Amino acid sequence: MTSHPHRPPAPQVRMRIVFGRDEMIGPGKAELIERIDRCGSIAAAGREMGMSYKRAWELIGALNTMFRAPLVKSTRGGAGGGGAVLTDLGHEVLAQYRAFETEAATAGAARLAALRGLLRDIPDEK
């Protein structure tokens, strides 16, 4: 069987913005708040990501204290069940982060292509 070299899939830009020692937002937190927006639940969003309930709450707590107002508001469980929603600021932070990712990927596309061209070929079979 002949092996044909191929290029790996296109590289992806994954941005982490560090504001301070313990203040940052990156792909994981962005995905978590997107999923909270879709699911209406911190626990459900965390489960979808394979993340513990405690970890999801820790990340949201960090985000909520990092910005001038909370990004996620939650209600306690009970007979009607609890839930969580993104605040207007949460939607704005997520939109700004995603726009920054897109702009960085677009601006760096030529550099990424050049770096990709410098990768070694990987045969179909190892």
C-alpha positions in Angstrom: 0.0 0.0 0.0 1.4 3.4 -1.0 1.4 6.1 1.5 0.5 9.6 0.4 1.6 12.5 2.5 -1.1 15.0 3.4 -1.4 18.2 5.3 -3.1 18.3 8.6 -6.4 20.2 8.8 -6.2 24.0 8.6 -4.8 25.5 11.8 -7.2 27.2 14.2 -6.6 30.3 16.3 -7.5 29.9 19.9 -7.3 33.2 21.8 -6.9 33.7 25.5 -7.1 37.3 26.6 -5.3 37.9 30.0 -6.4 41.0 31.8 -4.6 40.2 35.1 -3.2 37.3 37.1 -6.5 35.6 37.6 -8.5 37.5 35.1 -8.8 36.0 31.7 -11.2 34.8 29.0 -10.5 32.2 26.5 -12.1 29.5 24.4 -13.4 27.4 27.3 -15.1 30.3 29.1 -16.5 31.6 25.9 -18.0 28.2 25.0 -19.4 27.8 28.5 -21.3 31.1 28.4 -22.5 30.3 24.9 -23.9 27.0 26.1 -25.4 28.6 29.2 -27.2 31.0 26.8 -28.5 28.0 24.8 -29.3 25.6 27.7 -30.5 28.1 30.3 -28.5 26.2 32.9 -24.9 26.4 34.2 -25.1 22.7 35.2 -26.4 21.6 31.8 -23.8 23.7 30.0 -21.0 22.2 32.1 -22.3 18.6 31.5 -22.3 19.2 27.7 -18.6 20.2 28.0 -17.7 17.3 30.2 -17.1 19.7 33.1 -18.0 19.2 36.7 -20.8 21.3 38.2 -18.3 22.8 40.6 -15.9 23.8 37.9 -18.6 25.4 35.7 -19.7 27.5 38.7 -16.1 28.5 39.5 -15.5 29.7 36.0 -18.8 31.7 36.0 -17.9 33.1 39.4 -14.6 34.3 38.0 -16.2 35.9 35.0 -18.9 37.5 37.1 -16.4 39.2 39.4 -14.0 40.1 36.6 -16.3 42.4 34.7 -18.1 45.5 36.0 -21.3 43.5 36.3 -22.3 39.8 36.2 -22.2 38.1 32.8 -24.5 35.3 34.0 -27.5 35.6 36.4 -28.7 32.4 38.0 -31.8 31.4 40.0 -32.0 28.8 42.6 -33.6 25.4 42.0 -36.8 24.3 43.7 -40.2 23.3 42.6 -39.9 25.2 39.3 -36.3 24.4 38.9 -33.4 26.9 38.6 -31.8 28.3 35.6 -29.3 30.8 34.3 -29.3 33.5 31.7 -26.7 35.8 30.1 -27.0 39.4 31.0 -26.8 42.1 28.4 -23.1 42.5 29.4 -22.6 38.7 29.0 -23.9 39.0 25.5 -21.6 42.0 24.8 -18.5 40.3 26.3 -19.1 37.2 24.3 -19.7 39.1 21.1 -16.5 41.2 21.6 -14.5 38.1 22.3 -15.8 36.2 19.2 -15.2 39.3 17.0 -11.7 39.6 18.3 -11.1 35.9 17.5 -12.4 36.3 14.0 -10.4 39.5 13.4 -7.2 37.9 14.7 -7.7 34.8 12.5 -8.3 36.9 9.4 -5.4 39.2 10.1 -3.1 36.3 10.7 -4.3 34.0 7.9 -1.1 34.5 5.7 1.1 33.8 8.7 -0.8 30.7 9.6 -0.6 29.4 6.0 3.1 30.0 6.0 3.5 28.2 9.3 1.4 25.3 8.0 3.6 25.1 5.0 6.6 24.5 7.3 5.0 21.5 9.0 6.4 18.1 8.1 4.3 15.7 6.0 2.5 13.0 7.9 1.9 9.8 6.1 -1.6 8.2 6.0 -0.4 5.3 8.1 2.0 5.6 11.0 
